[in-house]
């Protein structure tokens, strides 16, 4: 398989009301409620069956299948070619393209669905279903003439049947068939499985993995799709016994696979072998695969490779020109995409491996995400991010031959559809794609309103949550749609949208409520006087405990619990480790964190125990006053909770973006104690800001910069490196840097940091980090 770099592929053509027979302006609705499905293509039976079943599912109409037209009946004709009179003026079809043409010249209308093979016909059927106007007992389509072909040759998603997944590990073969069909209706041509990684016991699996692996290859064969596998070499390849055992697994998988297009072996994540061991291993895989699947290729990602290892791979490819290599894959922690494409010889493909599934600590973290969401929704919540992912796709697509995305569940279903549609035509408007998604899966009559409501879910996640009153409006919007479409109550995609629509305002209401409780506690602590420390602690504990004893919005909490149960029953979504067998707390277990504290209740409770154990009342009072003033250091002084956008007003949000990610520096939302950390919340979000800016300072004042975090803090004040007078290195300890009078003459300070570069020998969790910054005015 030779894949070339797409340069200037012509765009999809959409001609409505053009000078084509049967098309009139304005467009008129063609009633197809009584239509027969006529197959005039040897590749048509599968497409005809899909069309018949999907129409029946939506309209309760069972369109008859026929070999030829019946007089007096409308027809939907599946064919390899339409009459020349109907295609005049339309762009010719390229690989995988289709045409949709309505013909109203005869006594009964007809819709021509034209495609060269089974795959193309399915794409045409999908387009018809997405564009049709349907309801119970009714099916119609506006008159049109469309000729369109995809831009990207690889368009796929990873659906790895393994314990790690948060939903499809609980599926039946039929559920996989339907989901793969649904993706195909949006132009997907590739499915990637994970046949033998992650062998943990899973009580949810209804089908043994080997049986499901075989079934997935059969599903792909039926729909004419490419079948890929993701197979990491997460063993020591110097161990000959383990190496041979892994190759034996490949042999078994090759024999079990009805079809196979590509074997993707990540260089890292997981895996830590050097390329001089990885490439010979890939060649051995290819030798064993060739007799069984002669057209299949092996692909490699450079994930986790440093520049030296990256360069070794480029030289190997340039010198050996391996015929078994399909190309390279660019995924999370890979070298820059543009650099890889420039170094890779043109006969090899470059496939993207975008992470569409995670929200934090990932390739594309949600920008400007509030910490309250990071604490409660975590890495794998239901996450429609259409506008953002459209921008990411269109930035990188032209440098590649397409993509097979990384996904671990259905929670990212909207993101998968966005990338699938844009890989077909990157010029499609996001709102239009969402309208087709809503029309296909929910209701053609409500499609535009649902599209806007999905966009509103994305906006719920933008910026400080406390200031985002639109979250409540989003809830009202979805409640209104729910009232109009009660028939969607059992639709799992609908249930996912409703879960987010309810979860977000519940988190916001708790955030506002619990922030108010902490403010009340700080007032009590600040007012404590000699002899009153014990009473202040007692009062503060009672106030903080109201979050548990007097919770807010019990009705929303009840609805969240109800929807999580519905989603487990409808699609196997595992929102709890204990209740629904999620494989880990970070794997979409949002129900387990729905009431996670959104203030410093746990940390303060632990601090109160320490204070009560102090030897003297003056010590106890001093500590209580310090706790009260932690993030409110008084007039003329400033505090920033770095990485928390709601509490870091001096971080410059307009800093220059990083060229590869087109993003400014982003926070790390730390995951300690399985998400149940009792550490201060400000320590759980860290970031190296591009810079911090303070204006309106007292030119004659005396200031100190205090920082909190871990490890080194290489601070510069107005461009000059600062030396700490106090140099605490552990979380909870402080560094203090005096500010020179010279820097204060203009009443302005700019703080910048050099990210330490001498820590590559450390695990990333031990790298230095910045959590808090104070600018303190000394009296």
N, C-alpha and C positions, 0 to 999 in steps of 0.2 A: 504494500500500500504506500503510494507516494503522495505526501501531502505538501502542497505548495503554500507559500505565504500569501494570503489574500491582500491584494493591493487596491484595486478600484473596481470591485464587483459592482455591477449595476444594481440600483436599489429596486426593491419590490415596486411594481406598478399597480396603482389602484385607480381604475377608470370607472367613474359612475356617470351615467348620462352621456356617454360618448357616442360618436356616430357609429354604433354597432347595431346590427339588426336585433330587435327585441328589447332595446334599451331606450327608454324615453325619459325626458326631463320635464317635471321633476320625477324622481324615482317613485315607482308604485310597488305596492306589496303584492307578491306572487303567493297565492294560497296553495300550500302543498299538503294540506291536511288529508287529502284523499290520494296522495301520490303513491305510485308504485316505485320500488327501487329496481332499476333495470341495470343489469351488469353486462357490459360489452367489453370486458377486459379479462384476460386469463388471470390477472392478479387481483381481480375485484372481489371474490367471495368473502374474504376476511373483512374488507372495508364495508361491504354490504351488510354483513352481520353486525358489525360494530354500529353502523348507522341505524339499523333497525332497532337494536337493543337500547341505544342511547336515546333515540326519539321516544320509544315506549316508556323509558324510565321518567322522562320529563313530561310527556303529554298524555300518556295512557293510550296513545295511538300505536297500533301495530301495522306498520306499512308493509304491504305485501312485497315479496321478492319475485322478480319475473325475468325471463330471458329476453323478452322484447316488450315493446310498449303495447298497452291495451287501448283501443280506441275509446275516446271519451274520458280518459283518466290523465291527470297530471303525472309527471314522471321526474324522478331524480335519477339521472343516467350516469353511471360510473364507467368511464371509458379512458382509453389511452389517447384519444384524439377527438376533438369536437369538429363539427363541420366548418369548412374554411370561411363560410360567410359569417360565422359567429366569432371567429378569432381574428378577423381582419383588424389590423391596427394594434393588436396586443403584443407585448414583448414575447419573444420565444422563451420556452421553458428551458432552464438549465437543470443540472443534477438536483433531484429531490423536489423540484418545483411542482406546482399544481395550478390549475385554473378553475375558477367558479364563474359560470356564465349562465344567466337566465335567458330563456328564449320564449317570448310571448307571441311569436308570429303565427303559430298554429292555433287550432281550435282549443287546445288545452296547453297550459304552460309547461315548460320543462326547465329543470336545473341540470346543467352539465357539470359534473365533477371530473376533472381530467388530471391524470397523473401517469407517469411512465411505468410505475411499478406499484407493488402493494404498499410500500412505505409512502410514496407520493400520494396515492389515493387516500390513505389514512389522514395525511395532512390536509387534503382538501375536505374530507369529511369533518375533521376538527374545525376547520375554518367555518364551514357551514353551520355547525352546531353553535359555535361562538357568536355568529352574526345573526342567527335566526331569531325571530320573534315567536315565542312559544308560551303556551299555557295548557291547562287540561283540555284535551280535545281539539287543540288548534295549533297549526304550524305554518308559518309564512316567512318570506324573505323578501327584502327590498330588491328590486331589479338591479343587477350589477354585472360587470364584466371585469374580472380580476385575473391577472397573470403574475405570479410571484414565485421567486426562488430564493433559497436561504443564502445569507452572506457567509456564515461560518460553517465549515464542513463537519465539525464535531460539536454536538449539542447534547449534553447528557448530565446525569446525576448519579451519585453513589448511593445505593440502597443496601448497605451491608447488613446481611442477616446474621447478627451476632448479639451477645449479651449487652454490649455497650449502648446499643440503640435505645431510644426512649419510647418507642412505639412499635415499629414493625417487627421487633423480635416476638411480638404476641400475635402476629398475623397468620392467617391461613393462606394457602396458595391462591385462592380466589381473590383475596384482598390484594395480594401483590399483583395479580393479573389486572385488576381494576385500576390500581394506582399507576401501574406502568402504562396502561391504556390512556388514563387521564393525562399523563405527561406527554404521551405521543400526540394527543389532540392539540397540543401547543407546539408541536414541531420538534420534539425530542427524538434523537436517533440513536442514543447510546445510554446503556444502563451498566453501572459498575457494581459488582458484588464484592463481598469480603468472604472468601470461601473457607479459610482455616486460620484466622487470627482471633484471639480472645476465646479461649475454650472454657471459660467459667460456666458452672452449671446455671441454667436459666429455667426457673419453674414455669415461665410463661410460654415457652416455645411449644407450639402445637404440632410442629413438624420437625423431625431431625434435620440437622444442618445439611447433611449430604443430600437428603431428599429435596430440601428446599433449593439447594444449589442447582440440582438437575432441573427442577421445575422452573427456575428463573431463566436458565438457558433455553428451555422449551418455550417459555412466554416470549422471549426475545425473538426466537426463530419464527414463532407464529406471526408476530407483528412486523417481521423484517427488520428488527433493530440490531445494532451492534452490541455485543456483550463483552464487557471488560471485567477484569478482576484487579483488586488492590491486594498485594501480597508482600508485606514488609519482611525484610530479612532481619528480624529482631533476635538473632542468635549471634554468637561469636563465629564468624565464618572461617576462622583458623581451626576450629574444632571440626575435624574431618567427619566424625560420627554424626554430629548434629547437622552438619552441612548436607550429608547424604540423606539423612532423615527428612530434611526439609525438601530436598529435590524429589524424594519419593512422594511427598504430598502433592507436588506439582504434577507428577506422573498420573496420580490418581485423579486429580482435578481435570487434567487434559482428557482423560478417558471418559469422564462423566459429563463433559460439556458438549452439548449438541452443536453449539456455535461458539466461537471465540475470536475476538477481534484484537484485543490488546491485553498485555500483562503489565501492570504498573507496579514497579518496586520503588518505594520511597527511599532516598538516600539516608534520611533520618526521620524522626517523629513517626513511628519508633525506628530504632536502629542506630548503631554507632560505629559501623565498620568503615574503614577508609576505602576510598574509591579503587585502590589497587586490589582489594579483595572483592568489592562489589561488582565491578565490570566483568571479571572472569566468571563470577557466579551467574550474572545475567546471560552470558554467552552459553553457559551450560543449560540454563532454562530454555533458551531458544533452540538448542540442539535437540532437546527432548520433546519440545513442542512441535517442531517442524513436521515430523511424520504424521501427526494427528491433525494439526491445524496449520497447513502450510502458508496460509495468507496472514496469519496473526503475527504481530510484532511485539517486542519488549520495549517498554518505556521506563525512563528513570527520572526521578526528581533530585535536585541538589539541596533538598531541605537540610538545614543544619550544617552545610559545608562552608568552611571558611574559604578565603580567596585562593589559598594554596591548593586545597582539594578541588575547588571549582576549576582551577586552571589545569589540573591533572586530567579531569574529565574532558575538557575541551581539546587538549592535545591528543588524548586517546582517540577521540572521534575523528579529528582532522587527519591523524596519521593512519588509522586502521580502516576508516570508512566502513564500519560494520553494517552488513546488509540486513542483519537481524534486528537492528535498532529502529524503532518507529520514530523516536524523537525524545525530547526532554519535556518534563512537566514542571510548571512553576506554581508552587503552592506556598503556604505559610512558611516563613523563615527561609525562603529561597532567595537566591541572588536577584537583583533587579531584572525585571522582565525585558527591558530594552537591551540590557547588556547580554543577556542570554541569547536573544534573537540575533544580535549582531555577531556573536561568536559562533553560533550554530550553523553549520553548512546548510544550504538552502534545500537540499533533498530531504532533510529531516524536519519533522513537525515540531511545533511548540504548543503544547496543550496547557491551558490554565487549570488550576485546581483550587478554585475560590472557596473560602470558608463562608457559606451562606447560613450556617447553623448556629454560630455562637455570638454572644453579645458582649462579652468581656474576656480579657486575657486571651486574645485571639488575633487573627489577621486583620479583621475589620471591626474593631470595637465600636460600639455605638458612640458617636461623637456627642460631647456635652451631655453625657448621661448623668442623671442625679444619683448620688450614692444610695438613696432610699430604694431605688429600683435595683441597683447592684446587690443590695443586701437581701432583697426579697425575691426578685425574679431571676437573678443569677445568670448563668451562661446559656441556658437552653430553654428560655421561656418562649411562648408563642411570640413571634417577632417579625411581623410584616414591616419591611423597611424599603418600600418600592422606590421612592425618589432617590434615596442614598445609593441603593444597589444599582439603579439604572446609571447613575453617574460613574460608579466604579466600573461597571461593564463597559461602558462606552469609552472610558479612558484607556483601557488595556486591550480591548478586543482586536483592534486593527493590527496589533503586534503578534497575534497568535493565530492558530488554526481552529480555535474554539475552546471548549471547556468540558470537563466533567466535574461537577461541583462536589465539595465535601458536605455531607449531611448526615445527621444521626437521628432523624425523626421527621414527623410530618409538621412539626411546629413552624418550620420555615417554608411551608407550601407556597405562599405568595412569592417569596424570594426566588424559589425554583422557577415558577412560571414567568417572572420578570426576566430572568436571564435567558430562559428558553425563547421567549418572544423576541427579545432584543438580539439574540444570536441569529434569528431569522431576518430581522430588519431593525437595525439599531436606531432608525429614525422614528420608530413608533412612539407616540406620546404615552407617558406613563399612565395617565388617567384613562386613555383608551384601552390599554392592556388590562387594567383593572376592571373596566366595564365588561370586557369580554370574559374575564375570569368570573365576575359576578353573574353574568348572563348564563354562562355554561353551568355553573355549580349552584346557583341560588335562584335567580328570577330575572328573566329578560325585562320585565316591566319595571323592576326596582333597581336595575343594574347601575345606572348612573349614581343614584343615591348611595348604594352600597360601595361603589368605587370611592366616593368622597369620604364615606365613613371609614374605610380602610386607610385612606390617607390621613385621616384624623388620628387613628391609632398610632401611626408613625410620629405625628406631631406631639402626641402625649409624652414622648420620650425626649423631647428637645428642650434643653436648658433646665434651670432650677425648677423643680417640681412645685415647690410652695408658691411660686409666682405664676404657675401655668393654670389659670382658671379654665382654659379650654378643655381640660380633662373632664370636668363636670359636663360640659356641653357635648363631648363625645359620648358620654354615658347616655345622655338624653336622646342623642341621635340614634344610637343602637337600640334603645328601648322603643323608640318610635318605629324603627324598621321591624323589630321583633313583633310588635303588635300587628303590623301589616302582613307579616309572613309567618303565621303560626305553624304552617306546614313544614317549616325548616327546623323545627325543634330537635329532630333526630339527625340532622345533617352535621357531621363532625367538623367540617370546615366552619360552619355557622357557629357551632359550639365554641370553637377556638376563638373566633372573633368576639363572641359575647364574654368569654372568660377574661380577655384582656380589657374589654370595655368596662367590666366590673372591677377587676383587680386594680387597675390604675387609680381610680378615684378612692378605692379603699386605702391604698398606700398613701395617697395624698392627705386624706382626712386624718389618718393616724399620724403622719408626719407633723401636720400642724398641731394636733392635739398634744403629742408627746414633746414637741419642741416647747410648747407652752408650759408643760409640767416641769421641764428642766429649767426654764426661765424662772418659774416660781421657786424652785429649789435654790437656785443661785441667789435669789433675793434673801431667802431665809439664812443661807450660809454666810452671806456678806454681813448680815445684821447680827450674827452671833456675838455675844459679849461674854466676858469672863464668868465662868460657872455655867454657861449655857450651851456648851458644845454637845452634851448628851441630848438635850431637848431638841437642838437644831437637827441633829442626825435623825432622831426619832420622827420629827415632823417631815423631814425630807424623804425618808423611806416610805412613809405613808402616802405622800404626794406622788412619788414615782410609781408606786404600786397601783395607782388608779388606772394605769394603762391596762392592767390585768383585771382589776375588780370592777372597773367602770369603763369597759371598752366602748369605742365609737362604732357606729354603723354596723350593728349586728346583722341587719338585713343583707348588706353586701357580703359580709363574711359567709352567711348561710348560702347565698347564691354561688359564691366561689366554690364552696364545698360541693354543692349540688352539681355544678358544671364539671368539676374534676371527676366526679363519679360517672357522669354521663360520657365523658371523653374516654374514660377507661373502658366502659362498656362498648362504645361505638367504634373506637379505633385503637384501643390498647394504649392510650397515652398515659404514661406512668408519672404522675405528679407527686408521688410520695414514695420514699424508700420502704417504709414499714407497711403502708396500706396497699400500695400498688406495685411493689417490687421494682422500683427504679433501681438501676444498677449502681447509682451513687448519688450523693446529695447534689452534685453539680449537673446531673443529667436530667434537668427539667423538673426537679422535685419542688415546684413552687408552692405546693400545699404545705410542705414542711417548714416554709419560711414566711408564710403569710402574716404571722404575728411577730416576726423578729423585731427586737427593739430598734426604734428609729431615733432614739436619743441615747445618752450615755448611762442609762439606768444600770446596766450590769456593771460597768466600770465604777460608777459611783458607789454602788452597793459594796464592792470589794474595797474601795478606798475608805469607806466608812468603817469597815472592820479594822483596817490599819490604823485609822485615826483613834478609834476607841482603845486600841492597845498601846497608845503612846503614854509615856510616863507622866507628863505634866500637862496642865490645862493650857498654858501659853503655847506649847507645841501643837496641841490639838486645834486651838483657835487659828494659829498661823496657817496650818494646813487647810482648814475649812475655808479661810479667806482666799487662799491661793486657788483652791478649786473653784470658788465662786467667780474669780477674776480671770480664769483660764483663757477664755476667748473674748473677754471684755476688759482689756488692760487699763482702761481709764482715759480721761481727756488727753489728747495729744499723742496717744499711742495707738498702734494698729495691730490687728491680728488677721492672718490668712490661714485657712485650712486648705493646704495645697492639694489640688486634685478634686476638691469639692467646689464645683462652679458656683454654687449658691453662697459659699462662704470664703471666696478668694477674690475679693474685689480688686486687688492690686496686681494680680496676674494679668499680663498683657495678652488678651484673647485675640489680638490682631497680629500676632507674631508671624514671621515668615513660615510657610508650610514646608514640610520635608518633601523634596522633589519626587521620590519614588511613591510615597503613600498619599501625596497631595493633602496631608493633614498636619495640623500643628501638633506639638507634643500632647500626648494623651496620658491620663492617669492610669495607674495600676490599682485595680481593686483587689486587695489581697484576700486570700482564702485561707483562713486559719481555723483550726479545730473544727473541721468539716462544716464551716459556715456558722459555727456557734461561738465564735470568739467573744470573750468578755473584755477585750482590749478597748481602749478609747477609740471612738469611731474615726477620729482624725488620723489615727495611726494606721488605719486599715485602708487608707487611700493616699497614695504617694505619687509624686511626679517631679521631674526636673523641668520647671517652666523655662520658656525661652528667655523671659525676663520679667521682673516686677518693677513697677513704677509708682513712686510716691510723689505727690504734688502738694504745694501749700504748706511745707514744713517751716518751722521757726529757724531762720538762719543763725540765730544766736543760741539755739537750744543744744542740749547734749543728748545724743541718741545712741542706742545700742541695737544692733540687729541680733535677735535671738532665733535660733533654728532648732527644730526638733526632727528627729528621724533616726537613721541608722548608718553607722560607718562614717565615711568622709563627707565633708561639705565644702567643696572648693569654690568659695564665694568671692566674687569681685564686686566692689562698690564703686560705681561710676567708672568701671573699666580697670580699676586697680585691685589686685589680689589683696584680700583681707586675711589677717592672722587672728585666730580665735584666742581670746583671753581665757575662756572656759571651753573645754573640748570634750564634751560627753559623746560617747560613741554608741550607746545602747538606746533602744526605743524607750522613751520616757525621760531620757537625760537631755540636757541642753548644751548647745554651743552658743557663745556670745562673742560678737565682733564689734568693737568700738567703731563709731563713725567719726572720721576726721572732720574738724571744723571747716576745712577747705571744701569738702564735698557738699556742705550745707549752704554755701554762699548764695546759690540761686534758689534755695527752698525746694529743691527737687533731688530725688535719689533714684538711681536705676541699679537694681541688683541683678546679677547674672551668675550662672554657675557653669563650671566645666564638669561634664560628666566623667567620673573617674574611668581611666582606660587601663588601669593596672590590676583589674579584677577578673580577667578572663579565666584564671585558674579556679575561680570560685563558682559554685552553683549559683544560678541567677537569683535564687532566693536569699543568698548572702551578699548580694551586691548592695552598695550604698544607695540610700534613698532619702528623699526629703518629704516630710509630712506636714510641718507647720513652720510658719515664719511670723515673728513679731518684730515690729519696729517700736521700741520702747523709748519714751522720752523720760529722761532722768531729771528729778528735781535738784 
